[in-house]
Amino acid sequence: MRIKEVRTIPLMGRTPDTGWVQGTDPNENLHTLIEVTTDEGLKGYGSSYTSQSLVEGALGLLRPWLIGECAIEPERVSEKLHQMAFWQGRGGAVTHAISGIDIALWDLLGKVTGQPIARLLGGYYRDRIKPYGSLLFDEPPVLKEKLQAAVSRGFKSLKLGWNGFGRVNRAYDELLVKTARETVGPEVEIMVDAGGSEQYWPHGFKWAVETARMLKDYDVVWFEEALPPDDLEGFKKLRDHAPLPITTGEVLTRRQHFMPWIEQGAVDIIQPDSTKCGGLSEARRIAWMAYDHNVLMVSHGWNTAIGLAADLHLAAAIPVARWVEYITPSPYIEEIVAHPFELQEDGTLLIPTGPGLGIDLDFDGIDRLSRGN
């Protein structure tokens, strides 16, 4: 079975706010679905966290090495793409494109074998996992409404980040966290993402460690991206001094970029994004490296339904997986599947068990969103 065609599908028109300083236009295309078609007519689907124009640019480089390749050998084919694109890739849009291709090839392998990706990745360590609803901070009255809505949807874990946090003053930071804790009560887990990958992040170690102490007072589960994403030495020092778990990794690509963060003890939790880091093939290698170094793995996923499904399969197959990220609400998750993900009474999501990604796509919904409707 050979790869015959690769097609990109942009999602736009309903793009959620990212919290970036320049803002986010709902019509901005930040997610691109990838459809890989075989010479036998079977299709597999992946997702890349980047724009269609960048994915298409990368495919201009990658297509000659991809068309005609075996459609059911995701790890080998993806590694071939990484190696062949060595001088023009090694991260950025090229690796983001390979990520979506890799997920699509795993989907194809599952469909051909009649097995869910989780089993192909090694097997089910768990059949369900707790998602955390991923939200942006906002002014306290609005934040309270957002939190109440998320809890009413069944989320028992919530991550809050960006916007005003770390961008006004310490008193405002604590007001936001205090508002969150008082709104959801003691039983709902809260994580905080400072968003240190924003342009010209102004804070260093001393701000981060003082903020970490404040967050601990409100029983926050972890502190994410407290420093710029390339500050390896700063993260190592912060992990040694912070009273709660420290995490980062969403902007890193390829397992080689993750190695020093794991091997040098810079994080308690590593956060690869399978739609950016190289796909499930790379994310699995990163996760097992984390396992060998007693580091937890929590997939980053500002995502689509395809990306979320991929993260669920990865979480099932990794002993040290904890939680999955679920941006909420998002039409790119809820409105492109025939059967939306359903939270269980205990706040968990069941891992799909059908072949491949194990989800049924709503192609009418995809068509609407690909045209910005």
Contacts in CASP RR format, 6 or more apart in sequence:
PFRMAT RR
TARGET T0000
AUTHOR 0000-0000-0000
METHOD contacts of the structure
MODEL  1
MRIKEVRTIPLMGRTPDTGWVQGTDPNENLHTLIEVTTDEGLKGYGSSYT
SQSLVEGALGLLRPWLIGECAIEPERVSEKLHQMAFWQGRGGAVTHAISG
IDIALWDLLGKVTGQPIARLLGGYYRDRIKPYGSLLFDEPPVLKEKLQAA
VSRGFKSLKLGWNGFGRVNRAYDELLVKTARETVGPEVEIMVDAGGSEQY
WPHGFKWAVETARMLKDYDVVWFEEALPPDDLEGFKKLRDHAPLPITTGE
VLTRRQHFMPWIEQGAVDIIQPDSTKCGGLSEARRIAWMAYDHNVLMVSH
GWNTAIGLAADLHLAAAIPVARWVEYITPSPYIEEIVAHPFELQEDGTLL
IPTGPGLGIDLDFDGIDRLSRGN
1 38 0 8 1.000
1 39 0 8 1.000
1 40 0 8 1.000
1 42 0 8 1.000
1 70 0 8 1.000
1 71 0 8 1.000
1 72 0 8 1.000
1 108 0 8 1.000
1 112 0 8 1.000
2 38 0 8 1.000
2 39 0 8 1.000
2 68 0 8 1.000
2 69 0 8 1.000
2 70 0 8 1.000
2 71 0 8 1.000
3 36 0 8 1.000
3 37 0 8 1.000
3 38 0 8 1.000
3 39 0 8 1.000
3 66 0 8 1.000
3 67 0 8 1.000
3 68 0 8 1.000
3 69 0 8 1.000
3 70 0 8 1.000
3 71 0 8 1.000
4 37 0 8 1.000
4 38 0 8 1.000
4 39 0 8 1.000
4 41 0 8 1.000
4 67 0 8 1.000
4 68 0 8 1.000
5 35 0 8 1.000
5 36 0 8 1.000
5 37 0 8 1.000
5 67 0 8 1.000
6 34 0 8 1.000
6 35 0 8 1.000
6 36 0 8 1.000
6 37 0 8 1.000
6 59 0 8 1.000
6 63 0 8 1.000
6 66 0 8 1.000
6 67 0 8 1.000
6 101 0 8 1.000
7 34 0 8 1.000
7 35 0 8 1.000
7 37 0 8 1.000
8 32 0 8 1.000
8 33 0 8 1.000
8 34 0 8 1.000
8 35 0 8 1.000
8 52 0 8 1.000
8 55 0 8 1.000
8 56 0 8 1.000
8 59 0 8 1.000
9 32 0 8 1.000
9 33 0 8 1.000
9 34 0 8 1.000
9 35 0 8 1.000
9 52 0 8 1.000
9 366 0 8 1.000
9 370 0 8 1.000
10 29 0 8 1.000
10 31 0 8 1.000
10 32 0 8 1.000
10 33 0 8 1.000
10 51 0 8 1.000
10 52 0 8 1.000
10 370 0 8 1.000
11 29 0 8 1.000
11 30 0 8 1.000
11 31 0 8 1.000
11 32 0 8 1.000
11 33 0 8 1.000
11 304 0 8 1.000
11 332 0 8 1.000
11 336 0 8 1.000
11 366 0 8 1.000
11 369 0 8 1.000
11 370 0 8 1.000
12 26 0 8 1.000
12 27 0 8 1.000
12 28 0 8 1.000
12 29 0 8 1.000
12 369 0 8 1.000
12 370 0 8 1.000
12 372 0 8 1.000
13 26 0 8 1.000
13 27 0 8 1.000
13 369 0 8 1.000
13 372 0 8 1.000
13 373 0 8 1.000
14 26 0 8 1.000
14 330 0 8 1.000
14 331 0 8 1.000
14 332 0 8 1.000
14 335 0 8 1.000
14 369 0 8 1.000
14 372 0 8 1.000
15 24 0 8 1.000
15 25 0 8 1.000
15 26 0 8 1.000
15 27 0 8 1.000
15 28 0 8 1.000
15 29 0 8 1.000
15 30 0 8 1.000
15 31 0 8 1.000
15 332 0 8 1.000
16 24 0 8 1.000
16 327 0 8 1.000
16 330 0 8 1.000
16 332 0 8 1.000
17 23 0 8 1.000
17 24 0 8 1.000
17 136 0 8 1.000
18 24 0 8 1.000
18 30 0 8 1.000
18 162 0 8 1.000
18 302 0 8 1.000
19 136 0 8 1.000
19 162 0 8 1.000
19 163 0 8 1.000
20 162 0 8 1.000
20 198 0 8 1.000
21 198 0 8 1.000
21 199 0 8 1.000
24 30 0 8 1.000
27 372 0 8 1.000
29 51 0 8 1.000
29 52 0 8 1.000
29 53 0 8 1.000
30 49 0 8 1.000
30 50 0 8 1.000
30 51 0 8 1.000
31 47 0 8 1.000
31 48 0 8 1.000
31 49 0 8 1.000
31 50 0 8 1.000
31 275 0 8 1.000
31 303 0 8 1.000
31 304 0 8 1.000
31 332 0 8 1.000
32 47 0 8 1.000
32 48 0 8 1.000
32 50 0 8 1.000
32 51 0 8 1.000
32 52 0 8 1.000
32 55 0 8 1.000
33 45 0 8 1.000
33 46 0 8 1.000
33 47 0 8 1.000
33 48 0 8 1.000
33 304 0 8 1.000
33 306 0 8 1.000
33 366 0 8 1.000
33 370 0 8 1.000
34 45 0 8 1.000
34 46 0 8 1.000
34 47 0 8 1.000
34 48 0 8 1.000
34 55 0 8 1.000
34 97 0 8 1.000
34 100 0 8 1.000
34 101 0 8 1.000
34 103 0 8 1.000
34 104 0 8 1.000
35 43 0 8 1.000
35 44 0 8 1.000
35 45 0 8 1.000
35 46 0 8 1.000
35 104 0 8 1.000
36 43 0 8 1.000
36 44 0 8 1.000
36 45 0 8 1.000
36 46 0 8 1.000
36 71 0 8 1.000
36 101 0 8 1.000
36 104 0 8 1.000
36 105 0 8 1.000
36 108 0 8 1.000
37 43 0 8 1.000
37 44 0 8 1.000
38 71 0 8 1.000
38 108 0 8 1.000
39 68 0 8 1.000
42 71 0 8 1.000
42 108 0 8 1.000
42 111 0 8 1.000
42 112 0 8 1.000
43 108 0 8 1.000
44 104 0 8 1.000
44 105 0 8 1.000
44 107 0 8 1.000
44 108 0 8 1.000
44 111 0 8 1.000
45 103 0 8 1.000
45 104 0 8 1.000
45 107 0 8 1.000
45 306 0 8 1.000
45 357 0 8 1.000
45 361 0 8 1.000
46 100 0 8 1.000
46 101 0 8 1.000
46 103 0 8 1.000
46 104 0 8 1.000
46 107 0 8 1.000
46 275 0 8 1.000
46 306 0 8 1.000
46 307 0 8 1.000
46 310 0 8 1.000
47 100 0 8 1.000
47 103 0 8 1.000
47 275 0 8 1.000
47 303 0 8 1.000
47 304 0 8 1.000
47 306 0 8 1.000
47 307 0 8 1.000
47 310 0 8 1.000
48 55 0 8 1.000
48 96 0 8 1.000
48 97 0 8 1.000
48 99 0 8 1.000
48 100 0 8 1.000
48 275 0 8 1.000
48 276 0 8 1.000
49 96 0 8 1.000
49 99 0 8 1.000
49 273 0 8 1.000
49 275 0 8 1.000
49 276 0 8 1.000
49 301 0 8 1.000
49 302 0 8 1.000
49 303 0 8 1.000
50 92 0 8 1.000
50 93 0 8 1.000
50 96 0 8 1.000
50 97 0 8 1.000
50 276 0 8 1.000
54 93 0 8 1.000
54 96 0 8 1.000
54 97 0 8 1.000
55 93 0 8 1.000
55 96 0 8 1.000
55 97 0 8 1.000
57 93 0 8 1.000
57 97 0 8 1.000
58 93 0 8 1.000
58 94 0 8 1.000
58 96 0 8 1.000
58 97 0 8 1.000
58 98 0 8 1.000
59 66 0 8 1.000
59 97 0 8 1.000
61 85 0 8 1.000
61 88 0 8 1.000
61 89 0 8 1.000
61 94 0 8 1.000
62 81 0 8 1.000
62 84 0 8 1.000
62 85 0 8 1.000
62 94 0 8 1.000
62 97 0 8 1.000
62 98 0 8 1.000
62 101 0 8 1.000
65 80 0 8 1.000
65 81 0 8 1.000
65 84 0 8 1.000
65 85 0 8 1.000
66 77 0 8 1.000
66 81 0 8 1.000
66 101 0 8 1.000
69 77 0 8 1.000
69 80 0 8 1.000
70 76 0 8 1.000
70 77 0 8 1.000
71 105 0 8 1.000
71 108 0 8 1.000
71 112 0 8 1.000
72 105 0 8 1.000
72 108 0 8 1.000
72 109 0 8 1.000
72 112 0 8 1.000
72 113 0 8 1.000
73 105 0 8 1.000
73 109 0 8 1.000
74 102 0 8 1.000
74 105 0 8 1.000
74 106 0 8 1.000
74 108 0 8 1.000
74 109 0 8 1.000
74 280 0 8 1.000
74 281 0 8 1.000
75 281 0 8 1.000
77 101 0 8 1.000
77 102 0 8 1.000
77 105 0 8 1.000
78 98 0 8 1.000
78 101 0 8 1.000
78 102 0 8 1.000
78 105 0 8 1.000
78 278 0 8 1.000
78 279 0 8 1.000
78 281 0 8 1.000
78 282 0 8 1.000
79 281 0 8 1.000
81 98 0 8 1.000
81 101 0 8 1.000
82 89 0 8 1.000
82 90 0 8 1.000
82 95 0 8 1.000
82 98 0 8 1.000
82 254 0 8 1.000
82 278 0 8 1.000
85 94 0 8 1.000
85 98 0 8 1.000
88 94 0 8 1.000
89 95 0 8 1.000
90 253 0 8 1.000
90 254 0 8 1.000
91 253 0 8 1.000
91 254 0 8 1.000
91 257 0 8 1.000
92 253 0 8 1.000
95 253 0 8 1.000
95 254 0 8 1.000
95 276 0 8 1.000
95 277 0 8 1.000
95 278 0 8 1.000
96 253 0 8 1.000
96 275 0 8 1.000
96 276 0 8 1.000
96 278 0 8 1.000
98 278 0 8 1.000
98 279 0 8 1.000
99 273 0 8 1.000
99 274 0 8 1.000
99 275 0 8 1.000
99 276 0 8 1.000
99 277 0 8 1.000
99 278 0 8 1.000
99 279 0 8 1.000
99 282 0 8 1.000
100 275 0 8 1.000
100 278 0 8 1.000
100 279 0 8 1.000
102 278 0 8 1.000
102 279 0 8 1.000
102 280 0 8 1.000
102 281 0 8 1.000
102 282 0 8 1.000
103 274 0 8 1.000
103 275 0 8 1.000
103 279 0 8 1.000
103 280 0 8 1.000
103 306 0 8 1.000
103 307 0 8 1.000
103 310 0 8 1.000
103 357 0 8 1.000
106 117 0 8 1.000
106 120 0 8 1.000
106 121 0 8 1.000
106 280 0 8 1.000
106 281 0 8 1.000
106 310 0 8 1.000
106 313 0 8 1.000
106 356 0 8 1.000
106 357 0 8 1.000
107 117 0 8 1.000
107 356 0 8 1.000
107 357 0 8 1.000
108 356 0 8 1.000
109 117 0 8 1.000
109 120 0 8 1.000
109 356 0 8 1.000
110 116 0 8 1.000
110 117 0 8 1.000
110 120 0 8 1.000
110 355 0 8 1.000
110 356 0 8 1.000
111 355 0 8 1.000
111 356 0 8 1.000
113 120 0 8 1.000
113 355 0 8 1.000
114 354 0 8 1.000
114 355 0 8 1.000
114 356 0 8 1.000
115 355 0 8 1.000
115 356 0 8 1.000
116 313 0 8 1.000
116 351 0 8 1.000
116 352 0 8 1.000
116 353 0 8 1.000
116 354 0 8 1.000
116 355 0 8 1.000
116 356 0 8 1.000
116 358 0 8 1.000
117 280 0 8 1.000
117 310 0 8 1.000
117 313 0 8 1.000
117 356 0 8 1.000
117 357 0 8 1.000
117 358 0 8 1.000
118 124 0 8 1.000
118 312 0 8 1.000
118 313 0 8 1.000
118 314 0 8 1.000
118 316 0 8 1.000
118 317 0 8 1.000
118 351 0 8 1.000
118 352 0 8 1.000
119 317 0 8 1.000
120 356 0 8 1.000
121 280 0 8 1.000
121 284 0 8 1.000
121 313 0 8 1.000
121 314 0 8 1.000
121 316 0 8 1.000
121 317 0 8 1.000
122 317 0 8 1.000
123 316 0 8 1.000
123 317 0 8 1.000
124 316 0 8 1.000
124 317 0 8 1.000
124 351 0 8 1.000
125 316 0 8 1.000
125 317 0 8 1.000
125 318 0 8 1.000
125 319 0 8 1.000
125 321 0 8 1.000
126 315 0 8 1.000
126 316 0 8 1.000
126 321 0 8 1.000
126 351 0 8 1.000
127 316 0 8 1.000
127 350 0 8 1.000
127 351 0 8 1.000
127 353 0 8 1.000
128 344 0 8 1.000
128 348 0 8 1.000
128 349 0 8 1.000
128 350 0 8 1.000
128 351 0 8 1.000
129 312 0 8 1.000
129 315 0 8 1.000
129 316 0 8 1.000
129 321 0 8 1.000
129 322 0 8 1.000
129 323 0 8 1.000
129 324 0 8 1.000
129 348 0 8 1.000
129 349 0 8 1.000
129 351 0 8 1.000
130 156 0 8 1.000
130 157 0 8 1.000
130 323 0 8 1.000
130 324 0 8 1.000
130 347 0 8 1.000
130 348 0 8 1.000
130 349 0 8 1.000
131 155 0 8 1.000
131 157 0 8 1.000
131 323 0 8 1.000
131 324 0 8 1.000
131 325 0 8 1.000
131 326 0 8 1.000
131 343 0 8 1.000
131 347 0 8 1.000
131 348 0 8 1.000
131 349 0 8 1.000
132 155 0 8 1.000
132 157 0 8 1.000
132 158 0 8 1.000
132 159 0 8 1.000
132 189 0 8 1.000
132 191 0 8 1.000
132 323 0 8 1.000
132 324 0 8 1.000
132 325 0 8 1.000
132 326 0 8 1.000
133 150 0 8 1.000
133 155 0 8 1.000
133 157 0 8 1.000
133 158 0 8 1.000
133 159 0 8 1.000
133 325 0 8 1.000
133 326 0 8 1.000
133 327 0 8 1.000
133 328 0 8 1.000
134 158 0 8 1.000
134 159 0 8 1.000
134 301 0 8 1.000
134 302 0 8 1.000
134 325 0 8 1.000
134 326 0 8 1.000
134 327 0 8 1.000
134 328 0 8 1.000
135 146 0 8 1.000
135 147 0 8 1.000
135 150 0 8 1.000
135 158 0 8 1.000
135 159 0 8 1.000
135 160 0 8 1.000
135 161 0 8 1.000
135 328 0 8 1.000
136 160 0 8 1.000
136 161 0 8 1.000
136 162 0 8 1.000
136 163 0 8 1.000
137 143 0 8 1.000
137 160 0 8 1.000
137 161 0 8 1.000
137 162 0 8 1.000
137 163 0 8 1.000
137 164 0 8 1.000
137 165 0 8 1.000
137 176 0 8 1.000
138 146 0 8 1.000
138 163 0 8 1.000
140 175 0 8 1.000
140 176 0 8 1.000
140 179 0 8 1.000
143 160 0 8 1.000
143 176 0 8 1.000
143 179 0 8 1.000
143 180 0 8 1.000
143 183 0 8 1.000
144 179 0 8 1.000
144 183 0 8 1.000
147 158 0 8 1.000
147 180 0 8 1.000
147 183 0 8 1.000
147 184 0 8 1.000
148 183 0 8 1.000
150 158 0 8 1.000
150 328 0 8 1.000
151 158 0 8 1.000
151 184 0 8 1.000
151 188 0 8 1.000
153 328 0 8 1.000
153 329 0 8 1.000
153 343 0 8 1.000
154 343 0 8 1.000
154 347 0 8 1.000
155 188 0 8 1.000
155 326 0 8 1.000
155 328 0 8 1.000
155 343 0 8 1.000
155 347 0 8 1.000
156 187 0 8 1.000
156 188 0 8 1.000
156 189 0 8 1.000
156 346 0 8 1.000
156 347 0 8 1.000
157 188 0 8 1.000
157 189 0 8 1.000
157 190 0 8 1.000
157 191 0 8 1.000
157 221 0 8 1.000
157 323 0 8 1.000
158 180 0 8 1.000
158 184 0 8 1.000
158 188 0 8 1.000
158 189 0 8 1.000
158 190 0 8 1.000
158 191 0 8 1.000
159 190 0 8 1.000
159 191 0 8 1.000
159 192 0 8 1.000
159 193 0 8 1.000
159 224 0 8 1.000
159 325 0 8 1.000
160 176 0 8 1.000
160 177 0 8 1.000
160 180 0 8 1.000
160 190 0 8 1.000
160 191 0 8 1.000
160 192 0 8 1.000
160 193 0 8 1.000
161 192 0 8 1.000
161 193 0 8 1.000
161 194 0 8 1.000
161 195 0 8 1.000
162 193 0 8 1.000
162 194 0 8 1.000
162 195 0 8 1.000
162 198 0 8 1.000
164 172 0 8 1.000
164 176 0 8 1.000
165 173 0 8 1.000
165 176 0 8 1.000
165 192 0 8 1.000
165 194 0 8 1.000
165 195 0 8 1.000
166 172 0 8 1.000
166 173 0 8 1.000
166 194 0 8 1.000
166 203 0 8 1.000
166 207 0 8 1.000
166 211 0 8 1.000
170 210 0 8 1.000
170 211 0 8 1.000
170 214 0 8 1.000
173 211 0 8 1.000
173 214 0 8 1.000
174 214 0 8 1.000
177 190 0 8 1.000
177 192 0 8 1.000
177 214 0 8 1.000
177 215 0 8 1.000
177 218 0 8 1.000
177 220 0 8 1.000
178 218 0 8 1.000
180 190 0 8 1.000
180 218 0 8 1.000
181 190 0 8 1.000
181 218 0 8 1.000
181 219 0 8 1.000
184 190 0 8 1.000
186 219 0 8 1.000
189 221 0 8 1.000
190 218 0 8 1.000
190 219 0 8 1.000
190 220 0 8 1.000
190 221 0 8 1.000
191 220 0 8 1.000
191 221 0 8 1.000
191 222 0 8 1.000
191 224 0 8 1.000
192 215 0 8 1.000
192 220 0 8 1.000
192 222 0 8 1.000
192 223 0 8 1.000
192 224 0 8 1.000
193 224 0 8 1.000
193 225 0 8 1.000
194 203 0 8 1.000
194 208 0 8 1.000
194 211 0 8 1.000
194 223 0 8 1.000
194 224 0 8 1.000
194 225 0 8 1.000
194 226 0 8 1.000
195 201 0 8 1.000
195 224 0 8 1.000
195 225 0 8 1.000
196 203 0 8 1.000
196 225 0 8 1.000
196 226 0 8 1.000
196 227 0 8 1.000
196 228 0 8 1.000
196 229 0 8 1.000
197 225 0 8 1.000
197 228 0 8 1.000
197 229 0 8 1.000
197 250 0 8 1.000
197 251 0 8 1.000
201 227 0 8 1.000
201 228 0 8 1.000
203 226 0 8 1.000
203 227 0 8 1.000
204 227 0 8 1.000
204 231 0 8 1.000
204 234 0 8 1.000
205 227 0 8 1.000
205 234 0 8 1.000
205 237 0 8 1.000
205 238 0 8 1.000
208 223 0 8 1.000
208 226 0 8 1.000
208 227 0 8 1.000
208 238 0 8 1.000
208 242 0 8 1.000
209 238 0 8 1.000
209 241 0 8 1.000
209 242 0 8 1.000
211 223 0 8 1.000
211 226 0 8 1.000
212 223 0 8 1.000
212 226 0 8 1.000
212 238 0 8 1.000
212 241 0 8 1.000
212 242 0 8 1.000
212 243 0 8 1.000
212 244 0 8 1.000
212 246 0 8 1.000
213 242 0 8 1.000
213 243 0 8 1.000
215 223 0 8 1.000
215 244 0 8 1.000
216 243 0 8 1.000
216 244 0 8 1.000
220 244 0 8 1.000
221 244 0 8 1.000
221 245 0 8 1.000
222 244 0 8 1.000
222 245 0 8 1.000
222 246 0 8 1.000
222 247 0 8 1.000
222 268 0 8 1.000
222 269 0 8 1.000
223 242 0 8 1.000
223 244 0 8 1.000
223 245 0 8 1.000
223 246 0 8 1.000
223 247 0 8 1.000
224 247 0 8 1.000
224 248 0 8 1.000
224 271 0 8 1.000
225 247 0 8 1.000
225 248 0 8 1.000
225 249 0 8 1.000
225 250 0 8 1.000
226 235 0 8 1.000
226 238 0 8 1.000
226 246 0 8 1.000
226 248 0 8 1.000
227 234 0 8 1.000
227 235 0 8 1.000
227 238 0 8 1.000
227 248 0 8 1.000
229 248 0 8 1.000
229 249 0 8 1.000
229 250 0 8 1.000
229 251 0 8 1.000
229 252 0 8 1.000
232 260 0 8 1.000
232 261 0 8 1.000
232 264 0 8 1.000
232 266 0 8 1.000
234 266 0 8 1.000
235 246 0 8 1.000
235 248 0 8 1.000
235 261 0 8 1.000
235 266 0 8 1.000
235 267 0 8 1.000
236 264 0 8 1.000
236 265 0 8 1.000
236 266 0 8 1.000
238 246 0 8 1.000
239 246 0 8 1.000
239 265 0 8 1.000
239 266 0 8 1.000
239 267 0 8 1.000
239 268 0 8 1.000
245 268 0 8 1.000
245 269 0 8 1.000
245 296 0 8 1.000
246 266 0 8 1.000
246 267 0 8 1.000
246 268 0 8 1.000
246 269 0 8 1.000
247 267 0 8 1.000
247 268 0 8 1.000
247 269 0 8 1.000
247 270 0 8 1.000
247 271 0 8 1.000
247 298 0 8 1.000
248 261 0 8 1.000
248 266 0 8 1.000
248 267 0 8 1.000
248 270 0 8 1.000
248 271 0 8 1.000
249 258 0 8 1.000
249 261 0 8 1.000
249 267 0 8 1.000
249 270 0 8 1.000
249 271 0 8 1.000
249 272 0 8 1.000
249 273 0 8 1.000
249 300 0 8 1.000
250 271 0 8 1.000
250 272 0 8 1.000
250 273 0 8 1.000
250 276 0 8 1.000
250 300 0 8 1.000
250 301 0 8 1.000
250 302 0 8 1.000
251 276 0 8 1.000
252 258 0 8 1.000
252 261 0 8 1.000
252 272 0 8 1.000
252 277 0 8 1.000
253 276 0 8 1.000
253 277 0 8 1.000
253 278 0 8 1.000
253 282 0 8 1.000
254 277 0 8 1.000
254 278 0 8 1.000
254 282 0 8 1.000
255 277 0 8 1.000
255 282 0 8 1.000
255 285 0 8 1.000
255 286 0 8 1.000
255 289 0 8 1.000
258 270 0 8 1.000
258 272 0 8 1.000
258 277 0 8 1.000
258 286 0 8 1.000
258 289 0 8 1.000
259 289 0 8 1.000
260 266 0 8 1.000
261 267 0 8 1.000
261 270 0 8 1.000
262 270 0 8 1.000
262 286 0 8 1.000
262 289 0 8 1.000
262 290 0 8 1.000
262 293 0 8 1.000
262 295 0 8 1.000
263 289 0 8 1.000
263 293 0 8 1.000
265 293 0 8 1.000
265 295 0 8 1.000
267 295 0 8 1.000
268 295 0 8 1.000
268 296 0 8 1.000
269 295 0 8 1.000
269 296 0 8 1.000
269 297 0 8 1.000
269 298 0 8 1.000
269 322 0 8 1.000
270 286 0 8 1.000
270 287 0 8 1.000
270 290 0 8 1.000
270 295 0 8 1.000
270 296 0 8 1.000
270 297 0 8 1.000
270 298 0 8 1.000
271 297 0 8 1.000
271 298 0 8 1.000
271 299 0 8 1.000
271 300 0 8 1.000
272 282 0 8 1.000
272 283 0 8 1.000
272 286 0 8 1.000
272 287 0 8 1.000
272 297 0 8 1.000
272 299 0 8 1.000
272 300 0 8 1.000
273 283 0 8 1.000
273 299 0 8 1.000
273 300 0 8 1.000
273 301 0 8 1.000
273 302 0 8 1.000
274 280 0 8 1.000
274 282 0 8 1.000
274 283 0 8 1.000
274 299 0 8 1.000
274 307 0 8 1.000
274 310 0 8 1.000
274 311 0 8 1.000
274 314 0 8 1.000
275 301 0 8 1.000
275 303 0 8 1.000
275 304 0 8 1.000
275 307 0 8 1.000
275 310 0 8 1.000
276 300 0 8 1.000
277 283 0 8 1.000
277 286 0 8 1.000
279 310 0 8 1.000
280 310 0 8 1.000
280 313 0 8 1.000
280 314 0 8 1.000
283 299 0 8 1.000
283 314 0 8 1.000
284 314 0 8 1.000
284 317 0 8 1.000
284 318 0 8 1.000
286 297 0 8 1.000
287 297 0 8 1.000
287 314 0 8 1.000
287 318 0 8 1.000
287 320 0 8 1.000
287 321 0 8 1.000
288 318 0 8 1.000
290 296 0 8 1.000
290 297 0 8 1.000
290 320 0 8 1.000
291 297 0 8 1.000
291 318 0 8 1.000
291 319 0 8 1.000
291 320 0 8 1.000
295 320 0 8 1.000
296 320 0 8 1.000
296 321 0 8 1.000
296 322 0 8 1.000
297 318 0 8 1.000
297 320 0 8 1.000
297 321 0 8 1.000
297 322 0 8 1.000
298 321 0 8 1.000
298 322 0 8 1.000
298 323 0 8 1.000
298 324 0 8 1.000
298 325 0 8 1.000
299 311 0 8 1.000
299 314 0 8 1.000
299 315 0 8 1.000
299 321 0 8 1.000
299 324 0 8 1.000
299 325 0 8 1.000
300 325 0 8 1.000
301 307 0 8 1.000
301 308 0 8 1.000
301 311 0 8 1.000
301 324 0 8 1.000
301 325 0 8 1.000
301 327 0 8 1.000
302 325 0 8 1.000
302 327 0 8 1.000
303 311 0 8 1.000
303 325 0 8 1.000
303 326 0 8 1.000
303 327 0 8 1.000
303 330 0 8 1.000
303 332 0 8 1.000
303 333 0 8 1.000
304 332 0 8 1.000
304 333 0 8 1.000
304 336 0 8 1.000
305 332 0 8 1.000
305 333 0 8 1.000
305 334 0 8 1.000
305 336 0 8 1.000
305 337 0 8 1.000
305 341 0 8 1.000
305 359 0 8 1.000
305 361 0 8 1.000
306 336 0 8 1.000
306 357 0 8 1.000
306 359 0 8 1.000
306 361 0 8 1.000
308 324 0 8 1.000
308 326 0 8 1.000
308 333 0 8 1.000
308 341 0 8 1.000
309 352 0 8 1.000
309 357 0 8 1.000
309 358 0 8 1.000
309 359 0 8 1.000
310 357 0 8 1.000
311 324 0 8 1.000
311 325 0 8 1.000
312 324 0 8 1.000
312 349 0 8 1.000
312 351 0 8 1.000
312 352 0 8 1.000
313 351 0 8 1.000
313 352 0 8 1.000
313 356 0 8 1.000
313 357 0 8 1.000
314 321 0 8 1.000
315 321 0 8 1.000
315 323 0 8 1.000
315 324 0 8 1.000
315 351 0 8 1.000
316 351 0 8 1.000
324 349 0 8 1.000
326 333 0 8 1.000
326 341 0 8 1.000
326 349 0 8 1.000
327 333 0 8 1.000
331 369 0 8 1.000
332 369 0 8 1.000
333 340 0 8 1.000
333 341 0 8 1.000
334 340 0 8 1.000
334 341 0 8 1.000
335 362 0 8 1.000
335 365 0 8 1.000
335 368 0 8 1.000
335 369 0 8 1.000
336 361 0 8 1.000
336 362 0 8 1.000
336 365 0 8 1.000
336 366 0 8 1.000
336 369 0 8 1.000
337 359 0 8 1.000
337 360 0 8 1.000
337 361 0 8 1.000
337 362 0 8 1.000
338 360 0 8 1.000
338 361 0 8 1.000
338 362 0 8 1.000
339 359 0 8 1.000
339 360 0 8 1.000
341 349 0 8 1.000
342 349 0 8 1.000
342 350 0 8 1.000
343 349 0 8 1.000
344 350 0 8 1.000
352 358 0 8 1.000
352 359 0 8 1.000
END
